[in-house]
Amino acid sequence: MVPIQYYTALAVLLFILGTLGVLIRRNAIIVFMSIELMLNSANLAFVAFARARQALDGQVFVFFVIAVAAAEVAVGLALIVAIFRSKHNIDIDQINSLQG
């Protein structure tokens, strides 16, 4: 059996990588992927702590986080496509409004 500290350390590492991706990168798709990585690290922590406690609470939280993440991806990708169609660029620094 793997100790819970390993799962926690991996979740923290994934969250830090996601945070760095959001702060450093300027491509909107990579920013969304970094946000998904951060959400998945939270899911890993939920499942690890729920398994350590022998409860199903963590899996229920993960289910809701995945549902919210799917909605976020659908709306985010629709916005990225709309911005790309109007601006022909998805660089975050060059996008300051949605007006033509």
TORFIGU-429905 format. One record per atom (N, C-alpha, C): residue number from 1; atom name; x, y, z. Coordinates in nm, 3 decimals, padded with zeros to 5 digits. Each point is the difference from the previous one (the first is absolute). Example, Ala and Ser with C-alpha at 12.3 -4.5 7.8 and 13.67 -1.06 7.14 Angstrom:
BEGIN
(1, 'N', (01.319, -00.569, 00.780)) (1, 'CA', (-00.089, 00.119, 00.000)) (1, 'C', (00.090, 00.120, 00.000)) (2, 'N', (-00.035, 00.105, -00.072)) (2, 'CA', (00.082, 00.119, 00.006)) (2, 'C', (-00.077, 00.109, 00.073)) 
! end
This chain:
BEGIN
(1, 'N', (00.084, -00.119, 00.000)) (1, 'CA', (-00.084, 00.119, 00.000)) (1, 'C', (00.088, 00.125, 00.000)) (2, 'N', (-00.035, 00.095, -00.083)) (2, 'CA', (00.077, 00.123, -00.014)) (2, 'C', (-00.044, 00.099, 00.108)) (3, 'N', (00.093, 00.061, 00.071)) (3, 'CA', (-00.038, 00.098, 00.104)) (3, 'C', (-00.068, 00.123, -00.061)) (4, 'N', (-00.085, 00.062, 00.080)) (4, 'CA', (-00.076, 00.116, -00.047)) (4, 'C', (00.091, 00.119, -00.028)) (5, 'N', (00.116, 00.006, 00.062)) (5, 'CA', (00.093, 00.111, -00.023)) (5, 'C', (00.047, 00.003, -00.145)) (6, 'N', (00.014, -00.116, -00.062)) (6, 'CA', (00.041, -00.004, -00.141)) (6, 'C', (-00.107, 00.060, -00.090)) (7, 'N', (-00.125, -00.035, 00.028)) (7, 'CA', (-00.110, 00.057, -00.079)) (7, 'C', (-00.009, 00.151, 00.021)) (8, 'N', (00.018, 00.043, 00.123)) (8, 'CA', (-00.006, 00.143, 00.030)) (8, 'C', (00.114, 00.075, -00.067)) (9, 'N', (00.119, -00.058, 00.003)) (9, 'CA', (00.114, 00.065, -00.065)) (9, 'C', (-00.021, 00.009, -00.151)) (10, 'N', (-00.055, -00.106, -00.059)) (10, 'CA', (-00.027, 00.004, -00.143)) (10, 'C', (-00.108, 00.103, -00.033)) (11, 'N', (-00.103, 00.010, 00.083)) (11, 'CA', (-00.105, 00.100, -00.022)) (11, 'C', (00.056, 00.142, 00.010)) (12, 'N', (00.086, 00.023, 00.097)) (12, 'CA', (00.062, 00.133, 00.014)) (12, 'C', (00.088, 00.031, -00.120)) (13, 'N', (00.078, -00.096, -00.046)) (13, 'CA', (00.086, 00.020, -00.116)) (13, 'C', (-00.082, 00.031, -00.124)) (14, 'N', (-00.108, -00.074, -00.022)) (14, 'CA', (-00.086, 00.027, -00.116)) (14, 'C', (-00.066, 00.137, 00.011)) (15, 'N', (-00.041, 00.039, 00.121)) (15, 'CA', (-00.061, 00.132, 00.017)) (15, 'C', (00.101, 00.111, -00.027)) (16, 'N', (00.123, -00.018, 00.045)) (16, 'CA', (00.104, 00.101, -00.026)) (16, 'C', (00.029, 00.011, -00.149)) (17, 'N', (00.007, -00.114, -00.069)) (17, 'CA', (00.022, 00.004, -00.146)) (17, 'C', (-00.115, 00.070, -00.071)) (18, 'N', (-00.123, -00.025, 00.044)) (18, 'CA', (-00.115, 00.068, -00.059)) (18, 'C', (00.003, 00.150, 00.026)) (19, 'N', (00.037, 00.038, 00.121)) (19, 'CA', (00.009, 00.142, 00.034)) (19, 'C', (00.107, 00.069, -00.083)) (20, 'N', (00.114, -00.064, -00.015)) (20, 'CA', (00.106, 00.058, -00.084)) (20, 'C', (-00.045, 00.012, -00.145)) (21, 'N', (-00.075, -00.098, -00.048)) (21, 'CA', (-00.051, 00.006, -00.137)) (21, 'C', (-00.096, 00.117, -00.019)) (22, 'N', (-00.083, 00.027, 00.099)) (22, 'CA', (-00.093, 00.113, -00.010)) (22, 'C', (00.075, 00.133, 00.006)) (23, 'N', (00.101, 00.009, 00.087)) (23, 'CA', (00.070, 00.126, 00.018)) (23, 'C', (00.102, 00.031, -00.109)) (24, 'N', (00.062, -00.102, -00.056)) (24, 'CA', (00.110, 00.023, -00.095)) (24, 'C', (-00.047, 00.000, -00.144)) (25, 'N', (-00.086, -00.092, -00.038)) (25, 'CA', (-00.039, -00.015, -00.140)) (25, 'C', (-00.099, 00.106, -00.041)) (26, 'N', (-00.001, 00.033, -00.127)) (26, 'CA', (-00.089, 00.103, -00.053)) (26, 'C', (-00.101, -00.057, -00.099)) (27, 'N', (00.008, -00.128, -00.033)) (27, 'CA', (-00.093, -00.062, -00.092)) (27, 'C', (-00.124, -00.042, 00.078)) (28, 'N', (-00.117, 00.035, -00.050)) (28, 'CA', (-00.124, -00.025, 00.074)) (28, 'C', (-00.026, -00.149, 00.017)) (29, 'N', (00.033, -00.081, -00.098)) (29, 'CA', (-00.024, -00.144, 00.010)) (29, 'C', (00.091, -00.062, 00.106)) (30, 'N', (00.123, 00.043, 00.007)) (30, 'CA', (00.092, -00.052, 00.102)) (30, 'C', (-00.045, 00.046, 00.139)) (31, 'N', (-00.054, 00.120, 00.010)) (31, 'CA', (-00.052, 00.047, 00.129)) (31, 'C', (-00.116, -00.088, 00.043)) (32, 'N', (-00.091, -00.035, -00.092)) (32, 'CA', (-00.110, -00.088, 00.035)) (32, 'C', (00.050, -00.139, 00.039)) (33, 'N', (00.100, -00.050, -00.068)) (33, 'CA', (00.058, -00.130, 00.037)) (33, 'C', (00.063, 00.007, 00.138)) (34, 'N', (00.061, 00.110, 00.034)) (34, 'CA', (00.060, 00.017, 00.132)) (34, 'C', (-00.107, 00.005, 00.109)) (35, 'N', (-00.111, 00.065, -00.030)) (35, 'CA', (-00.111, 00.002, 00.096)) (35, 'C', (-00.055, -00.140, 00.021)) (36, 'N', (-00.011, -00.077, -00.107)) (36, 'CA', (-00.046, -00.139, 00.012)) (36, 'C', (00.098, -00.083, 00.083)) (37, 'N', (00.129, 00.027, -00.016)) (37, 'CA', (00.101, -00.071, 00.079)) (37, 'C', (-00.016, 00.033, 00.149)) (38, 'N', (-00.030, 00.125, 00.030)) (38, 'CA', (-00.023, 00.039, 00.138)) (38, 'C', (-00.125, -00.068, 00.057)) (39, 'N', (-00.105, -00.008, -00.080)) (39, 'CA', (-00.121, -00.068, 00.046)) (39, 'C', (00.024, -00.149, 00.022)) (40, 'N', (00.078, -00.062, -00.087)) (40, 'CA', (00.032, -00.142, 00.016)) (40, 'C', (00.087, -00.025, 00.122)) (41, 'N', (00.086, 00.094, 00.034)) (41, 'CA', (00.080, -00.017, 00.122)) (41, 'C', (-00.089, 00.007, 00.123)) (42, 'N', (-00.100, 00.087, -00.003)) (42, 'CA', (-00.096, 00.004, 00.111)) (42, 'C', (-00.079, -00.130, 00.007)) (43, 'N', (-00.037, -00.054, -00.116)) (43, 'CA', (-00.070, -00.129, -00.003)) (43, 'C', (00.084, -00.110, 00.060)) (44, 'N', (00.128, -00.003, -00.031)) (44, 'CA', (00.090, -00.101, 00.055)) (44, 'C', (00.007, 00.011, 00.152)) (45, 'N', (00.006, 00.121, 00.051)) (45, 'CA', (00.003, 00.019, 00.146)) (45, 'C', (-00.131, -00.045, 00.063)) (46, 'N', (-00.113, 00.033, -00.062)) (46, 'CA', (-00.130, -00.044, 00.052)) (46, 'C', (-00.008, -00.152, 00.009)) (47, 'N', (00.040, -00.067, -00.107)) (47, 'CA', (-00.009, -00.146, -00.002)) (47, 'C', (00.097, -00.061, 00.099)) (48, 'N', (00.119, 00.054, 00.011)) (48, 'CA', (00.099, -00.055, 00.094)) (48, 'C', (-00.047, 00.012, 00.144)) (49, 'N', (-00.052, 00.115, 00.036)) (49, 'CA', (-00.047, 00.017, 00.137)) (49, 'C', (-00.126, -00.082, 00.028)) (50, 'N', (-00.086, -00.014, -00.101)) (50, 'CA', (-00.118, -00.083, 00.020)) (50, 'C', (00.038, -00.147, 00.016)) (51, 'N', (00.100, -00.044, -00.074)) (51, 'CA', (00.045, -00.139, 00.014)) (51, 'C', (00.065, -00.023, 00.135)) (52, 'N', (00.073, 00.098, 00.049)) (52, 'CA', (00.063, -00.014, 00.131)) (52, 'C', (-00.104, -00.006, 00.111)) (53, 'N', (-00.109, 00.073, -00.017)) (53, 'CA', (-00.107, 00.000, 00.101)) (53, 'C', (-00.100, -00.111, -00.019)) (54, 'N', (00.010, -00.075, -00.111)) (54, 'CA', (-00.095, -00.106, -00.034)) (54, 'C', (-00.143, 00.056, -00.012)) (55, 'N', (-00.011, 00.113, -00.070)) (55, 'CA', (-00.130, 00.064, -00.021)) (55, 'C', (-00.017, 00.030, -00.148)) (56, 'N', (-00.122, 00.026, -00.040)) (56, 'CA', (-00.029, 00.031, -00.140)) (56, 'C', (-00.017, 00.150, -00.026)) (57, 'N', (00.023, 00.082, 00.099)) (57, 'CA', (-00.019, 00.144, -00.016)) (57, 'C', (00.090, 00.057, -00.109)) (58, 'N', (00.124, -00.044, -00.005)) (58, 'CA', (00.095, 00.052, -00.098)) (58, 'C', (-00.042, -00.032, -00.142)) (59, 'N', (-00.053, -00.120, -00.023)) (59, 'CA', (-00.044, -00.036, -00.134)) (59, 'C', (-00.121, 00.082, -00.043)) (60, 'N', (-00.085, 00.036, 00.094)) (60, 'CA', (-00.115, 00.084, -00.032)) (60, 'C', (00.048, 00.140, -00.040)) (61, 'N', (00.094, 00.054, 00.074)) (61, 'CA', (00.056, 00.131, -00.035)) (61, 'C', (00.068, -00.004, -00.137)) (62, 'N', (00.071, -00.109, -00.027)) (62, 'CA', (00.068, -00.014, -00.130)) (62, 'C', (-00.102, -00.002, -00.113)) (63, 'N', (-00.111, -00.067, 00.021)) (63, 'CA', (-00.104, -00.004, -00.102)) (63, 'C', (-00.049, 00.141, -00.033)) (64, 'N', (-00.023, 00.081, 00.101)) (64, 'CA', (-00.047, 00.137, -00.023)) (64, 'C', (00.109, 00.088, -00.062)) (65, 'N', (00.124, -00.020, 00.040)) (65, 'CA', (00.110, 00.078, -00.059)) (65, 'C', (00.015, -00.035, -00.148)) (66, 'N', (-00.013, -00.126, -00.036)) (66, 'CA', (00.010, -00.039, -00.140)) (66, 'C', (-00.116, 00.058, -00.080)) (67, 'N', (-00.119, 00.003, 00.057)) (67, 'CA', (-00.114, 00.059, -00.069)) (67, 'C', (00.020, 00.149, -00.023)) (68, 'N', (00.050, 00.071, 00.101)) (68, 'CA', (00.026, 00.143, -00.015)) (68, 'C', (00.113, 00.023, -00.101)) (69, 'N', (00.102, -00.085, 00.002)) (69, 'CA', (00.111, 00.014, -00.094)) (69, 'C', (-00.046, -00.022, -00.143)) (70, 'N', (-00.091, -00.094, -00.022)) (70, 'CA', (-00.052, -00.023, -00.135)) (70, 'C', (-00.078, 00.120, -00.050)) (71, 'N', (-00.080, 00.061, 00.087)) (71, 'CA', (-00.073, 00.120, -00.039)) (71, 'C', (00.095, 00.116, -00.027)) (72, 'N', (00.104, 00.011, 00.081)) (72, 'CA', (00.099, 00.107, -00.018)) (72, 'C', (00.073, -00.016, -00.132)) (73, 'N', (00.033, -00.122, -00.036)) (73, 'CA', (00.070, -00.024, -00.127)) (73, 'C', (-00.090, 00.032, -00.117)) (74, 'N', (-00.127, -00.037, 00.008)) (74, 'CA', (-00.091, 00.029, -00.110)) (74, 'C', (-00.016, 00.150, -00.022)) (75, 'N', (-00.020, 00.075, 00.107)) (75, 'CA', (-00.015, 00.145, -00.012)) (75, 'C', (00.132, 00.065, -00.040)) (76, 'N', (00.110, -00.045, 00.060)) (76, 'CA', (00.131, 00.058, -00.031)) (76, 'C', (00.042, -00.022, -00.144)) (77, 'N', (-00.020, -00.120, -00.051)) (77, 'CA', (00.036, -00.025, -00.139)) (77, 'C', (-00.090, 00.076, -00.097)) (78, 'N', (-00.126, 00.017, 00.036)) (78, 'CA', (-00.088, 00.081, -00.085)) (78, 'C', (00.047, 00.146, -00.003)) (79, 'N', (00.043, 00.051, 00.114)) (79, 'CA', (00.055, 00.137, 00.003)) (79, 'C', (00.129, 00.010, -00.080)) (80, 'N', (00.086, -00.099, 00.011)) (80, 'CA', (00.126, 00.002, -00.075)) (80, 'C', (-00.027, -00.002, -00.150)) (81, 'N', (-00.094, -00.082, -00.044)) (81, 'CA', (-00.034, -00.006, -00.143)) (81, 'C', (-00.058, 00.133, -00.046)) (82, 'N', (-00.087, 00.061, 00.080)) (82, 'CA', (-00.058, 00.130, -00.037)) (82, 'C', (00.107, 00.108, -00.007)) (83, 'N', (00.092, -00.001, 00.094)) (83, 'CA', (00.108, 00.100, -00.001)) (83, 'C', (00.091, -00.023, -00.119)) (84, 'N', (00.031, -00.125, -00.030)) (84, 'CA', (00.088, -00.029, -00.113)) (84, 'C', (-00.064, 00.041, -00.132)) (85, 'N', (-00.131, -00.019, -00.011)) (85, 'CA', (-00.068, 00.040, -00.124)) (85, 'C', (00.002, 00.150, -00.021)) (86, 'N', (-00.008, 00.076, 00.108)) (86, 'CA', (-00.003, 00.145, -00.016)) (86, 'C', (00.140, 00.063, -00.003)) (87, 'N', (00.093, -00.052, 00.080)) (87, 'CA', (00.132, 00.062, 00.011)) (87, 'C', (00.109, -00.073, -00.079)) (88, 'N', (-00.024, -00.126, -00.038)) (88, 'CA', (00.098, -00.085, -00.067)) (88, 'C', (00.125, -00.021, 00.084)) (89, 'N', (-00.019, 00.004, 00.132)) (89, 'CA', (00.111, -00.020, 00.094)) (89, 'C', (-00.061, -00.035, 00.135)) (90, 'N', (00.067, -00.089, 00.075)) (90, 'CA', (-00.050, -00.035, 00.133)) (90, 'C', (00.104, 00.030, 00.108)) (91, 'N', (00.090, 00.092, -00.030)) (91, 'CA', (00.099, 00.041, 00.099)) (91, 'C', (-00.070, 00.087, 00.105)) (92, 'N', (00.015, -00.036, 00.126)) (92, 'CA', (-00.073, 00.067, 00.108)) (92, 'C', (00.043, 00.146, 00.014)) (93, 'N', (00.125, 00.031, -00.023)) (93, 'CA', (00.047, 00.137, 00.016)) (93, 'C', (-00.058, 00.094, -00.105)) (94, 'N', (-00.034, -00.051, -00.116)) (94, 'CA', (-00.050, 00.085, -00.108)) (94, 'C', (-00.152, 00.011, -00.002)) (95, 'N', (-00.067, -00.078, 00.081)) (95, 'CA', (-00.146, 00.003, 00.005)) (95, 'C', (-00.040, 00.087, 00.119)) (96, 'N', (-00.063, 00.112, -00.026)) (96, 'CA', (-00.044, 00.086, 00.110)) (96, 'C', (-00.150, 00.027, -00.003)) (97, 'N', (-00.068, -00.038, -00.107)) (97, 'CA', (-00.145, 00.013, -00.003)) (97, 'C', (-00.057, -00.094, -00.105)) (98, 'N', (-00.128, -00.024, 00.006)) (98, 'CA', (-00.067, -00.085, -00.098)) (98, 'C', (-00.062, 00.081, -00.112)) (99, 'N', (00.019, 00.132, 00.000)) (99, 'CA', (-00.055, 00.082, -00.106)) (99, 'C', (00.086, -00.014, -00.124)) (100, 'N', (-00.067, -00.002, -00.118)) (100, 'CA', (00.063, -00.021, -00.129)) (100, 'C', (00.124, 00.075, -00.021)) 
! end
